[in-house]
Amino acid sequence: MDALNLTLLIGASLLFVGLLLGSLSLRFGVPSLLVFLLVGMAAGEDGIGGIQFDDFELAYLVSNIALAIILLDGGLRTRLSTFRVGLKPALTLATLGVALSAGLVGAFATWLMDLDWRIGLLLGGIIGSTDAAAVFNLIKGTGVTLNERVASTLEVESGLNDPMAIFITVLLIEVITTPAFGLGRESLLALVQQFGVGALLGAGLGTLLAELLLRVRSKEGLHALLLCAGGACVFAVTNTLGGSGFLAVYLAGLIAGNRRGGAGDDLLQSMDSMAWLAQSGMFLLLGLLVTPSTLGVHGQEAIIIALFLMFIARPLAVWLCLLPFHFDWREKLFVSWTGLRGAVPIVLAMFPLLAGISETRLLFDVTLIVVLASLLLQGSTMGLLARTLRVSLPLLPKPLQVSAWQGGGHLHLVQFVVEPGARADGKTLASLAVGEARPLLILRGEEQLQDSASLVNAGDHVAWLAPLDEEPSLAALCQTVTPSIKRFYGDFTMRGDVHVADLASAYGIQFDDNGIGRLTLDALFRRRIGQPVVGDALRIGGLRLRVRSMDGERVDQVGIRLPRD
């Protein structure tokens, strides 16, 4: 009992300290994942705790369970609408991008450290993919709202790229341990199996899980536990059948989060606690595995490899993969920089150890230094870079309430407070309809106004029946139009169905292509950009046009900024 109590005390104390420092670290722009890792290292054999821990099998088991929960939570928060602009580029980055990054890093590491080419490529495969835990955590914790094209690409890429990284790692381990192993049709079939079985089982079992949970009436906390247990089952079954459990559990979360209206705020808050527990426990345990005194043996080479990955390999892979898609140079640069490494590379670095490869310690130490460098350098500058490159949007107010509508379907009850100077201030209730969002009533103190002709005042609470996709548009409608918002979006707003010719005649502007005069602003953005998202900007005749809100796939509102003399 004494040993049990001591173990419990140590574990709980480490978790408490990690969570406390992690929550404080966000105020200073330091990734909380890095804090958990450092707390684990400080408690390890070379740190002040002096804890001897080298159970790689236990760490591997815990890390896989934790990553499954984190990916489930990430899928749960991803709206299907993000796939409209993010799926194709994200899938390209998750396959070709990972392969390019792994190949470039592997070749560079082979040359730099004079390694066997198979070991060098294995190292490239281990650190070739971005990490879902790091990306989801940093996107939520930076305090910025990325435009949909960038955010959806990063989120979907991090959720889909694990199968390729696992395939490369396992394939090279087979090449090293089995000299007669051939890189032929069997390798291609293994890749197809990873993606195919993972996608099929993730979609099928995810749909079954979502339907079962919809029929179970339970408290939100119990609902989150059921969802986690079901997601772990999806993960285990898929891995057993030779597919990618990481891909399957992400798709299961995606389906559960979008099935019949998706997840409400209460469930997401419960899942957020689960994800925090998973990632904090995982990084603390991984930190305990580290022996800092051995890191210096390959420290200089590892830092050079990390810099090569961040400044050459990842940017080159991103620029090549995004060439067919409508990303401007700022967005490409930001996606390149946000190739965060985290728990997945460390977990993959355990594969060679479990397979009995002699260079295990070298691979593990180099991987850890690359992860530390990525979290410290890339993670801490993500918010600043997003604002500098203008790929972030002005922050929107949070809804007072989001709850699933008892009538079923995909609608939620969404409530916002109308801030002074907002576009909704002074408008009638009926005029606040946005896309599929239907305004229900105005709450003014104890008074409830349901007449569609009622005028909205600042400070009123307005409730809509709306799909979750409309939440940003409703938030923008209720937000005070500050000088910073005017600088970003423009001096005034026009509807997306206004013709360019009408805009030109009103402001006396001229443009080279006379044919665009017949286009609406929505059609103009589609011709120039493809599928527009909020924040996209164009310039015509000295005017700067920026998309302010979307109605599904259609541009709803466009901000106009006049020329500055």
Secondary structure, DSSP 8 states (H G I E B T S, - for coil): -HHHHHHHHHHHHHHHHHHHHHHHHGGGT--HHHHHHHHHHHHBTTSSS-B----HHHHHHHHHHHHHHHHHHHHHH--GGGHHHHHHHHHHIIIIIHHHHHHHHHHHHHHHHT--HHHHHHHHHHTSS--HHHHHHHHHHSS-EE-HHHHHHHHHHHHHSHHHHHHHHHHHHHHHH-TT--SSHHHHHHHHHHHHHHHHHHHHHHHHHHHHHHH----HHHHHHHHHHHHHHHHHHHHHTTS-HHHHHHHHHHHHHHGGG---HHHHHHHHHHHHHHHHHHHHHHHHH--HHHHTTSHHHHHHHHHHIIIIIHHHHHHHHTTTS---HHHHHHHHHT----HHHHHHHHHHHHHT-TTHHHHHHHHHHHHHHIIIIIIHHHHHHHHHTT-EE------SEEEE-TT-TTEEEEEEE--TTBTTTT-BSGGG-BTTBEEEEEEETTEEE--TT-B--TT-EEEEEEEGGGHHHHHHHTSB--HHHHHHH-SEEEETTSBHHHHHHHHT---S-GGGGGSBHHHHHHHHHSS--TT-EEEETTEEEEEEEEETTEEEEEEEE----
